Amino acid sequence: MKYEAIKIKDKYQFEEQWQAYVIAQMNDYEFKIARVEGEFIWHDHKDTDEVFIIIEGELDIEFRDGKVSLEEGDMYVIPKGVEHKPLAKKECKIMLVEPKGVVNTGDEESEFTVKPRSYV
């Protein structure tokens, strides 16, 4: 077996915004990375929590009753069923940790709805 670390920052070899790429799997969970800039849509995930980890840059996550601001090295867990809208004033590189098969826009269909691509 070959033992090799995953160099997260080296995986951002794509330019698309709000497109998730799977870089690793653990049991039934996927580690996804994305470049994000601008506003996403309001959505929720009825059956699962969602984890945002900021690799580079800054990201705000708005809620109907407030917001959280994240910067490089920060992590935030959004509980299942909580409506939220991520936004980044400048490009931000993020990692998401979600169960396999979770759609990035929850139950909402939009131009941002994607099937994650895989580097695995």
N, C-alpha and C positions, 0 to 999 in steps of 0.2 A: 504494500500500500504506500502511496506517495502522500507525505504530510506537507501541506503547503497552505500558508495563510491566504485568506482572500483579501486582496488590497482594494478596499471599498472605493477609494477615490479614483483608482485606475479603471474602474468599471464604467465611469461616466463618459463613454466614447460615443455618445449619441447626442443629437441636438434637440430632438422633439421635447416640447413642454407637456407636462401632465401625463406622460406616458410611462407606465410602470414596467420595469424589467426585473425579473426574478434572478437574484444572484446566488441564492442558497435556499435549501429546504431543511427543515428539522421536523421530524414526525409529520404532522399534518399542517405545519405552518410554513409560510413562504416569507423570505426576506426580499423586499422589493425596493429598488431605488428609482428615483425620478428627478428630473429637473423641473422646477416650477417657477413661474413668473406670472404676475397678474392675479386675477380672481378666479377661483373655482366656483362650483355651484353649491347651493344649499342642499345637503343630503344627510342621511343617517344610515347606520348599519344596524338593522333590527335584531340580528342574531349574534353579533360579536363586537367586542371592544376593538379599537383601532389604535395602534401605537405609531406616533410620529417621532423620528429621531433626526435632528438637524446635523447634517454632515458639514455643510458650508453655507453661510448666509444667514438670513433671518426670515421668519415666517410668523404671521399672525393667524390664529384660528379664531374666527368669530363664532359666537353662540347667540342665540336669541336674547339672552340676558347678560351678555358680557363678552370678553375675549381673553385669550392668553397669547403672550408674545414670547417667541422662542428664538434663540440664537445658537450658533455653532456649539455643539456638545450638549444641548438640551434635549429632553425627551418629554413627551406628554401622552398620556393614555386617555382616549375619549371613550367613555362608557357606552356600551351598546344602547342604541335607541336615541342617543343625544344628537339633535340636528346641529350641523356645523358647516362652516364655509372657510376653507383655507385661502390665504392670499399672501402674496410676496411682492413687495414694491420693486425689488431687484431679483434677478435669478437666485434661486436657493436650491441646494442639493439636499434631498431628503431620503430617508429610509423608512419604509413602512413594514410592520410585522403583522401579518394577518393569516387567518386560516386559509388553506388552499381553496381557490375558487371564489373568493370574495371579490365582488365587482366594486371598482373604485368609486362609483357614484351611487352606491346603495341600490335602492329600488328605482331610482330615477334614470331615465334614458336621456342622454344629452350628447353633444359633440365631444365631450370629454370621456364618454364611456369607452373603455378599452379592455381587451383581454391582455393580461400581462405577457410580455415576451420573456424569453428565458435565456440566460447566459449559462444555466446549469447543464 
